[in-house]
Amino acid sequence: MNPGTLAIKHATISKKAEVSPIKVKQSDLILFTTQLSVMLDSGVVLSDALEAISVQVGPGAFQDMIEDIAERIKNGECLSNALACYPRTFNAMFISMVKASEASGNMSHMLEVLSGYLSSDAQTRKQVKGAMIYPFVMLLTAVAATGSLMFFVLPRFTKIYAAKGAALPGMTQALVNFSKFMGNTTVMAATTTLIICAAIFIHYWKQTVNGQKTLDWIKVHTPIFGPMFVDLIVTRSMRILATMVNTGVSLLDSLEVMQMSCGNYYFRRLWQATDSKIRDGYQLSEAITVAPNSDLIAPGILQMLKAGEKSGKIGSVCEKVSIFYEKKLQNSIKTATALIEPVMILVMGGIIGTIAIALLLPVFRISSVMAH
């Protein structure tokens, strides 16, 4: 590619980046970070390393982004500023750690640490998504089975019962009436419209402060899933704190990144208050203790943080806490899955069993009449 073409492409991509930031898959970002770390550790110049990676990536938005970053580096920009042009791909933590590595001159090690963090975070998210998908699939199965019985099997049985001229039992008649009601075109249209309106309302409502507070309160207080969400956020927060502090980023900058990354109103409020208290001269453990929603952090963590402050190894302690909570999160996921399975089986069995009994009751009645 000649310099003139690359300059035009650079200007085009930069303009697009301001209007429509590029978002790449987490796996691609991990591979990019790992490759860049290895190449820099091998002595390859940063701009050359980026160009080599862009060739391996192949055509697409991600390749264009890497080429644009390489061109910015050649024009004298530092890597952290070039990455900041793509905030949807490189978050505040990524940019802060790269900026710290530019000051320390140890970028390859910093990128290696970042790659490890991204891999661990991706694995944790995958586990939580897996636990959430299971009950959703079970629910869809229950809805599909119930719908099949209500709208395909029941009408055929109804015709048979009508041909026999026998009065239907109360349970069966109620089921038939409900099936006819739900099968009505007007009712279906109204129900669909109501569901769509409710979904739109919830989408915009959850973006308000009250919506965030309500939904986030439900997340952390739900009997089965609440502990799992709390463990997830604590794991992620402690992992961020450990990764950033251990690589030379200041505690206050780390807390700012934690606020943006926690994704929960009450934890965000906790870290904001902790940040404010530390600026007033408090130690980290003391600041968390007096902050609102401090009950979200277990007393054992506060004791460990206090010990880390005394020994000057706060980053190491946070890393141990994140490892402990990652194991605790895995146990929470197993517990949630183990509890959900029998509950969903009971619910599905109850619904389908009730419909089956309602379908068979007239058969028993007809058989009894014919026997007499």
GUMARPA-257887 format. One record per atom (N, C-alpha, C, O): z, x, y; residue in one letter. Coordinates in steps of 0.05 Angstrom, whole numbers, plus 5000, padded with zeros to 4 digits. Example, Ala and Ser with C-alpha at 12.3 -4.5 7.8 and 13.67 -1.06 7.14 Angstrom:
BEGIN
515652644886A/515652464910A/515652644934A/516952854934A/514252574955S/514352734979S/515752585001S/516152685023S/
% end
This chain:
BEGIN
500050174976M/500050005000M/500050185025M/501750355027M/498150145043N/497950315067N/500050235088N/501050015087N/500850425106P/502950375126P/502550125143P/504349975149P/499950075151G/499349845168G/500049585153G/501249405165G/499149565128T/499649325112T/502549285108T/503549055110T/504049505102L/506849485096L/508349405121L/510349255120L/507449495145A/508849415170A/508449125175A/510348985183A/506049015170I/505548735174I/507248575154I/508448365162I/507348665129K/508948525109K/511848535116K/513348335113K/512848765126H/515648795135H/516248595157H/518448465156H/514548555176A/515048365198A/515048085188A/516647915196A/513148025169T/513047755157T/515547685142T/516747475145T/516447875125I/518847825108I/521247805126I/523047635121I/521547975146S/523847965164S/524047695178S/526147575181S/521647595186K/521647335200K/522447105180K/523946925188K/521347125156K/522146925135K/525046935129K/526346735125K/526147185129A/529047215122A/530847075141A/532946975134A/529947055166E/531546925186E/531446615183E/533346475189E/529146525173V/528746235171V/529546135144V/530945925142V/528746275122S/529246185095S/530346415078S/528746545065S/532946465079P/534146695065P/533546675035P/533446455023P/533046905023I/532246914994I/534846914977I/536847044983I/534646754956K/536846744936K/535846834909K/533846724900K/537147034897V/536247134871V/538347064850V/540647004856V/537547084825K/539347034803K/541447254801K/540947484809K/543847174792Q/546047374790Q/545347604771Q/546047834777Q/543947544750S/543147754731S/541247954744S/541448194739S/539447864761D/537648044776D/539148224795D/538548454799D/541148104809L/542748254828L/544448464814L/544648694823L/545548404790I/547048594775I/545248824766I/546049064768I/542848764756L/541048974747L/540149144771L/539949394768L/539649024794F/538849174818F/541149374826F/540549604831F/543549274826T/545849434834T/546349664815T/546849894823T/546049614789T/546449814769T/544250034770T/544850274769T/541849944773Q/539550134775Q/539850314800Q/539350554798Q/540550194822L/540850344847L/543050544845L/542850774854L/545250474832S/547550654828S/546750894811S/547351124818S/545250844789V/544451054771V/542551244785V/542751494782V/540651134799M/538651304812M/539851474835M/539051704838M/541651354850L/542951514871L/544751734859L/544851954870L/546051674837D/547751864823D/546052094812D/547052324809D/543452034807S/541652244796S/540352414818S/538852594813S/540952344843G/539952504865G/537452394878G/536252524895G/536552154871V/534152034883V/534851934911V/536951824916V/533051974930V/533451884957V/533451574958V/532051444942V/535051464975L/535551174976L/532951014979L/532550834963L/531251084998S/528850935002S/526950954978S/525650764970S/526851194965D/525151234942D/526251074918D/524750954902D/528951064916A/530150904894A/529550614897A/528950474877A/529650514922L/529050224927L/526150164920L/525549954908L/524350344928E/521550294922E/520950304892E/519350144882E/522350484877A/521950494848A/523050244835A/521750144816A/525250134845I/526349894833I/524549654839I/524149484822I/523349654863S/521649424870S/519149414852S/518149194845S/518249644843V/515949654824V/516749544797V/515149394785V/519149604788Q/520149504763Q/520649204763Q/520349064743Q/521549104787V/522148814789V/519748644785V/519948434772V/517448724795G/514948574792G/514548384816G/516448344832G/512148274819P/511548114842P/513347874845P/514147754826P/513947804870G/515647574876G/517247624901G/517047834914G/518947424907A/520647434931A/522647664930A/523147794950A/523647714906F/525647934903F/524448204908F/525648374922F/521948244898Q/520548494903Q/520048534933Q/520348744944Q/519148314946D/518548324975D/521048394990D/520948555010D/523348284982M/525848344995M/526648634993M/527448755012M/526448744968I/527149024964I/525249214980I/526249414991I/522749144981E/520849304996E/521549305026E/521249505040E/522349065035D/523149035064D/525649205070D/525849335091D/527549205051I/529949365055I/529249655055I/530349815071I/527549745037A/526650025036A/525350105062A/525850325072A/523649935073E/522249985098E/524250005121E/523950175139E/526349835121R/528349855142R/529850125140R/530550235161R/530450215115I/531750465112I/530050695123I/531150875137I/527450685118K/525650895129K/525550895159K/525151095172K/525950655171N/525950625200N/528550695213N/528950675237N/530550785197G/533050885208G/535450705206G/537650775214G/535050465195E/537350285191E/539050385168E/538050505149E/541650325169C/543350385146C/543150155126C/542249935132C/543850215101L/543450025079L/545049765084L/544049545079L/547449785094S/549149545098S/547849355118S/547849105114S/546649455139N/545249285159N/542749165147N/542048935153N/541349315131A/538949205118A/539548985098A/538148785097A/541749025083L/542648815064L/543548565079L/543248345069L/544748605102A/545848375118A/543648175127A/544247955134A/541148265126C/538948085133C/538447875111C/536947685115C/539747915088Y/539347725065Y/542147625056Y/543047705034Y/543447465072P/546247385066P/546547205041P/548647195029P/544347065033R/544546905009R/544447064983R/545346984962R/543447314985T/543247494962T/545647684962T/546947724941T/546247794985F/548447994987F/550647875004F/550347845029F/552847804991N/555047665005N/556747865022N/556148105022N/558747765035A/560347925053A/561748155038A/562048375049A/562648105014M/563948314998M/562048544992M/562748774995M/559648474983F/557648674977F/557048855001F/557049094999F/556648725024I/555948875048I/558349045058I/557949275067I/560748935056S/563149085065S/563549335048S/564249545059S/563149305022M/563549535004M/561349745008M/561949985007M/558949665013V/556749855019V/557349995045V/556850235048V/558349845065K/559049965091K/561250175087K/561150385100K/563250115070A/565450305065A/564350555051A/565250775056A/562350515033S/561250745018S/559650915037S/559451165033S/558350805057E/556850955077E/558751135093E/558051365100E/561151035098A/563151195112A/564251425095A/564851645104A/564651365069S/565851555051S/563851745038S/564551955028S/561251665039G/559151835027G/559051824997G/557851994984G/560251614985N/560251594956N/558951324947N/560251164934N/556451284955M/555151024951M/554650974921M/554950744913M/553951174906S/553251124878S/555651014862S/555450834846S/558051134868H/560451034854H/561150754864H/561950584847H/560850694889M/561450434900M/559650224887M/560550004880M/557050284885L/555250094872L/555850054843L/555549834832L/556850264830E/557650234802E/560050044799E/560149874781E/561950074818V/564249894818V/563349604824V/564249414811V/561449574843L/560449314850L/559049184826L/559348944821L/557549344811S/556149244788S/558149134767S/557648924755S/560249284763G/562349194745G/563648944753G/564148764737G/564148914780Y/565348674790Y/563448434786Y/564348224777Y/560948464793L/559048254791L/558748164762L/558447924756L/558748354743S/558548284715S/560948124705S/560647924691S/563348214713S/565748074705S/565847794717S/566647604704S/565047774743D/565047514756D/563147324743D/563647084740D/560747424736A/558747254724A/559647154696A/559146924689A/561047334681Q/562047254655Q/564247034658Q/564246844642Q/565947064678T/568046874682T/566846604690T/567746394680T/564946604707R/563646354716R/562246214692R/562245974689R/561046384675K/559646274652K/561646134633K/560945924622K/563946244629Q/565946124612Q/566945864623Q/567245664608Q/567345854649V/568345604662V/566145384660V/566745154655V/563645464666K/561445274664K/561145164636K/560544924632K/561545344616G/561345254589G/563545044582G/562944854568G/565945084593A/568044894588A/567544634602A/568344424592A/566144634625M/565544394639M/563144244627M/563043994629M/561244394615I/558944264604I/559644094579I/558443884575I/561544194563Y/562244054538Y/562943764542Y/561743594529Y/564943704559P/565643414563P/563343254575P/563043024570P/561743394592F/559443254604F/557443164583F/556342944584F/556843354565V/554943284543V/556143064525V/554642884516V/558743074520M/560042864503M/559842594517M/559342394504M/560142594544L/560042354559L/557142234558L/556841994554L/555142404562L/552442314560L/551742204533L/550342004530L/552842324512T/552442234485T/553641954481T/552441774469T/556041914492A/557341654490A/555841444505A/555441214495A/554841514529V/553241314545V/550641244530V/549841014529V/549341454519A/546841404505A/547241224480A/545741044475A/549341284465A/549941124441A/550640844448A/549740654435A/552340804469T/553140534477T/550640384488T/550340144481T/549040514504G/546640384514G/544740294493G/543540074494G/544340464472S/542640394450S/543640144435S/542139964428S/546240134430L/547439904417L/547239654434L/546639434424L/547639684460M/547739444478M/545039334483M/544639084484M/543039504487F/540439414497F/538239404475F/536039294480F/538739524452F/536639524431F/537639384405F/536239214394F/540039454397V/541039334372V/542139054376V/541438874361V/543739014397L/545038754402L/542938524405L/543338314393L/540838564421P/538938334424P/537738244397P/537238004393P/537238424378R/536138354352R/538138194336R/537537994323R/540638284337F/542738134324F/543137854336F/543637664322F/542837834362T/543137584376T/541037374366T/541737144362T/538537474362K/536437294352K/537137194324K/536736954318K/538237364307I/538937284280I/541237084281I/541136884266I/543237124298Y/545436934300Y/544436664311Y/545336454301Y/542636674330A/541536424341A/540036264320A/540136014320A/538536404303A/537036274282A/538836134262A/538135924250A/541136244257K/543036124239K/544535884251K/545635724236K/544435864277G/545735634291G/548735644291G/549935434295G/549935874285A/552835894284A/553935974312A/552636134326A/556235874319A/557535954344A/558536234342A/559636314321A/558136394363L/558936674363L/561936694369L/563036534384L/563336894356P/566136944363P/566437024392P/564437114404P/568836994403G/569237054431G/568537344439G/567337384460G/569237534422M/568637824428M/565637864429M/564538004447M/564137754409T/561237784408T/559937644431T/558037754443T/560837404438Q/559637264461Q/560037414487Q/558237414504Q/562437534490A/562937684515A/561037924516A/560137994538A/560638054493L/558838284492L/555938204498L/554538344513L/555137974487V/552437874493V/552037804522V/550037874534V/554037674534N/553937604563N/553737864580N/552237874600N/555338064572F/555338314588F/552638444585F/551538554605F/551438444561S/548838564557S/546638424573S/544938554585S/546738164574K/544838014590K/545138074620K/543238094635K/547738094628F/548338144657F/547238424665F/545938444685F/547738624648M/546838894655M/543738924651M/542539094664M/542638754634G/539738764630G/538138624651G/535638644652G/539438474668N/538138334690N/536938534710N/538338714718N/534438494717T/533038674734T/534338704762T/534638924772T/535238474772T/536538484799T/539138644797T/539738804815T/540738594776V/543238734773V/542839034770V/544239194781V/540739104753M/540139384749M/539339524775M/540139754781M/537739384791A/536839494816A/539139534835A/539339734849A/540939334836A/543239344854A/545139574845A/546239714861A/545539594818T/547239804808T/546140084814T/547640264823T/543540114810T/542240374816T/542440444845T/543040674853T/542040244862T/542240284891T/545040364899T/545540544915T/547040234887L/549840284893L/550540574884L/551940714899L/549540654861I/550140924851I/548941134869I/550241334876I/546441084878I/545141274896I/546541294923I/546941514933I/547341064934C/548841064959C/551441204956C/552241354974C/552841164934A/555441294929A/555041594927A/556741744937A/552941684914A/552441974911A/551842094938A/552742314944A/550241954954I/549642064981I/552142074998I/552642275013I/553841864997F/556341865012F/558142095004F/559242235021F/558442134977I/560142344967I/559042614976I/560642794983I/556442654975H/555142904983H/555942985012H/556643215017H/555742785030Y/556342845058Y/559342845063Y/560342995080Y/560842675049W/563742655053W/565142915044W/567042995057W/564143045022K/565443285013K/565043525031K/566343725029K/563143495050Q/562743705070Q/564643685094Q/564743865110Q/566043455096T/567943425117T/570643545109T/571043605085T/572343595128V/574943715122V/576643535103V/577743635084V/576643275109N/578243095092N/577043085064N/578543075044N/574343085062G/573043085036G/573743335020G/574343314996G/573643565033Q/574243815020Q/577143825010Q/577843904988Q/578943735028K/581843725021K/582343544997K/583743624978K/581143314997T/581543124975T/580443234949T/581843234928T/577943314949L/576643414924L/578043664914L/578443694890L/578743854932D/580044094923D/582844044913D/583844184895D/584243844924W/586843764914W/586643664886W/588243724868W/584543494881I/584143384854I/583543614835I/584543604812I/581943804843K/581244024825K/583644184815K/583844244792K/585544244834V/587744414826V/590144254814V/591944374803V/590043984815H/592243824805H/591443644781H/593043504770H/588843664772T/588043514749T/589443624724T/589443864720T/590643454708P/592343544685P/591043754667P/592243954661P/588543714659I/587343894640I/585844124654I/586144354647I/584244044674F/582544244687F/583944394710F/583044604718F/586044284721G/587444404744G/588244694739G/587544864755G/589744744717P/590545024712P/588145214709P/588345444716P/585945114698M/583545274694M/582345354721M/581645584725M/582245164740F/581145224766F/582945414781F/581945604795F/585545374779V/587445564793V/587145844782V/587046034797V/587045864755D/586746134743D/584146264750D/584046504754D/582046104753L/579446204761L/579546324789L/578546544794L/580746174808I/580746264836I/582646514839I/581946704853I/584946504825V/586746734826V/585446984814V/585647204825V/584046944791T/582647174778T/580647294798T/580547534801T/579047124810R/576947214828R/578047344852R/577147554861R/580147224864S/581347334888S/582647614883S/582147794899S/584147634861M/585447894855M/583348104848M/583648344854M/581148014835R/579048204827R/577648314853R/577048544855R/577148134872I/575948214897I/577848404912I/576948614921I/580348334913L/582348504927L/582548784914L/582548984928L/582648784888A/582849044873A/580349214878A/580549454883A/578049084875T/575449234877T/575149354905T/574349584908T/575749194926M/575349284953M/577449484962M/576749694975M/579949434956V/582049624964V/581749894950V/582150104962V/581049884924N/580750134909N/578450304919N/578350544913N/576550174932T/574150324942T/574250384972T/572250464984T/576650354984G/577050435011G/576750225033G/576950295057G/576249975025V/576049765045V/578849685053V/580649675036V/579249625079S/581949555088S/582949285077S/581349125069S/585549255076L/586749015065L/585948765081L/585348555069L/585748785107L/585048555124L/582148475119L/581548235118L/580348675117D/577548615111D/577348485083D/575748305079D/578948585064S/578848465037S/579748175038S/578648005024S/581848115054L/582847845056L/580747655068L/580547425060L/579247755087E/577147595099E/575047525079E/574047295078E/574247715062V/572347655041V/573447465020V/572047285011V/576047485014M/577347304996M/577247015006M/576846824991M/577646985033Q/577546725045Q/574846595041Q/574646355035Q/572746745044M/569946645042M/569146595013M/567346435007M/570546734994S/569646724966S/571246524949S/570346464927S/573546434958C/575246284940C/574246004935C/574645894913C/572745874954G/571545624950G/573445384947G/572745184936G/575945414956N/577845204954N/579445184980N/580345394990N/579744944991Y/581044915017Y/583845025018Y/584545165037Y/585344964997Y/588245044997Y/588545344993Y/590345465005Y/586945464977F/587045754974F/586045894999F/587046105008F/583945775011R/582845895036R/585045885058R/585346075073R/586445665059R/588645645079R/590845845073R/592045955091R/591345885047L/593446085039L/592646365048L/594246505059L/590146445043W/589246715050W/589046745080W/589546965091W/588346535094Q/588146545123Q/590946595135Q/591346765153Q/592946445125A/595646485135A/596746755127A/598246885142A/596046855103T/596947125094T/595747335113T/597147525121T/593147305120D/591847495138D/593347495165D/593847715176D/594047255175S/595347245201S/598147375200S/598947515219S/599547325178K/602247445176K/602147745173K/603947885184K/600147855159I/599848145156I/599348275184I/600348485190I/597748135200R/597148235227R/599648235244R/599948385263R/601648055237D/604148045251D/606148255241D/608448275251D/605348405220G/607148615210G/608348565183G/609948735173G/607748345170Y/608848285143Y/607348455122Y/605048535125Y/608848505100Q/607548615076Q/606048395062Q/606548155067Q/604148465044L/602448275030L/604148065015L/603647825017L/606048164999S/607647984983S/609347795000S/609647554994S/610447905022E/612047735040E/610247525054E/611047295058E/607847615062A/606047435076A/605247205058A/605046975068A/604747255033I/603947035014I/606346845010I/605946605009I/608746955009T/611146795004T/611646585026T/612346365020T/611146665051V/611746485074V/609246325082V/609446145100V/606946375069A/604546225076A/604545945063A/605845905043A/603145755076P/602945485063P/601445505037P/599645675033P/602145325018N/600945324991N/601545574975N/600045644957N/603745704981S/604445954966S/605145884937S/605246064921S/605745634931D/606445554904D/604045584885D/604345574861D/601645624896L/599245664879L/599345944867L/597945994847L/600846124878I/601146394867I/603746414852I/605846364863I/603646494827A/606046504810A/607946714820A/607146924830A/610546664817P/612546864826P/612247134814P/612847334826P/611247144789G/610847404776G/608847574790G/609147814791G/606747444801I/604747594816I/605947714841I/605347944848I/607647564855L/608947664879L/610647904873L/610848094889L/612047894851Q/613748114843Q/612048364837Q/612848584845Q/609848324824M/608048554818M/606848674843M/606648914846M/606048494862L/605048584888L/607148744903L/606548944916L/609548644902K/611748784916K/612149064905K/612649254919K/612049084878A/612349344865A/609949524873A/610349764876A/607549414874G/605249574882G/605449674911G/604549894917G/606649514928E/607049604956E/608949834958E/608550014974E/611049824942K/613050044942K/611950304931K/612550514941K/610250274911S/609050514898S/606550614912S/605550834906S/605450444930G/602950514944G/600450474926G/598350594931G/600750314905K/598550264887K/597749974886K/597549854864K/597449854909I/596849564910I/594249494897I/594049284884I/592249674899G/589649624887G/589849614857G/588649444843G/591349814846S/591649824817S/593149584806S/592549474785S/595249494821V/596749264813V/594949014813V/595048854794V/593348974834C/591548744835C/589548744812C/588848534802C/588748984804E/586848994782E/588248904756E/587048764740E/590748984752K/592248894728K/592748594729K/592548464708K/593248494753V/593748204756V/591148054749V/591147844735V/588848154758S/586248024753S/585648024723S/584647824713S/586248244709I/585848264680I/587648064666I/586747924647I/590148054674F/592047864662F/591147574666F/591147414647F/590247504690Y/589447234696Y/586747164683Y/586146934678Y/585147374678E/582647324664E/583147234635E/581947054625E/585147364623K/585947284596K/587247004597K/586846844579K/588846954618K/590146694621K/588046474625K/588346254614K/585946544639L/583746354644L/582346294617L/581646054612L/581946494601Q/580646444574Q/582346254558Q/581346084543Q/585046294559N/586846114544N/586745834556N/586845634541N/586545814583S/586345544596S/583845404587S/583845164582S/581645554585I/579045434576I/579245334547I/578345114541I/580545504530K/580845414502K/582645174500K/582044984485K/584745164516T/586544934516T/585144684526T/585444474514T/583544714548A/582144484558A/580144374538A/579944134534A/578744554525T/576744474505T/578044334481T/577144134471T/580344454473A/581844344450A/582944064456A/583043894438A/583744014481L/584743754488L/582543544493L/582943314487L/580343634504I/578143454511I/576843344486I/576243104485I/576543514466E/575043424442E/576243184429E/574742984424E/578843174422P/579942934410P/579942694428P/579542464419P/580342744454V/580342514474V/577542384475V/577342144474V/575442554476M/572742444478M/572042304451M/570642104452M/572942414429I/572342284403I/573642014402I/572441824392I/576142004411L/577641744411L/576241534429L/575941304422L/575441634453V/574041444472V/571441354460V/570841114461V/569841534451M/567241464439M/567641284415M/566241084412M/569541354397G/570041194374G/570940914381G/570140714368G/572640894402G/573740634411G/571540454421G/571340214415G/569740574438I/567540414450I/565540324429I/564940084427I/564640524414I/562540454394I/563740284371I/562340104361I/566240334364G/567540174344G/567839884352G/567439694337G/568539844378T/568839574388T/566239424388T/566139184380T/564039564396I/561439434395I/560639364367I/559539154361I/561139554348A/560339504320A/561839264308A/560639104294A/564439244314I/566039024305I/564938754316I/564738554302I/564338764342A/563238524355A/560638434343A/560038204341A/559038634334L/556438574321L/556838454293L/555338284285L/558838554279L/559238474251L/560838224247L/560738094226L/562438154267L/564137914265L/562537664258L/563337514240L/560337604271P/558737364264P/557637384235P/557437174222P/557037624226V/556037654199V/558137564179V/557537424160V/560637654184F/562837564167F/563237264167F/563737144147F/563037154192R/563436864195R/561236714180R/561836514166R/558736794183I/556436664170I/556736684139I/556336484125I/557536914130S/557936954101S/560136774091S/559936664069S/562236734107S/564436564099S/563636274097S/564336124079S/561936184117V/560935904118V/559135854094V/559335644081V/557336054088M/555436024066M/556936014039M/556135884020M/559236164037A/560736164013A/562035904007A/562435833983A/562635744028H/563835484024H/561735264021H/562335034018H/
% end
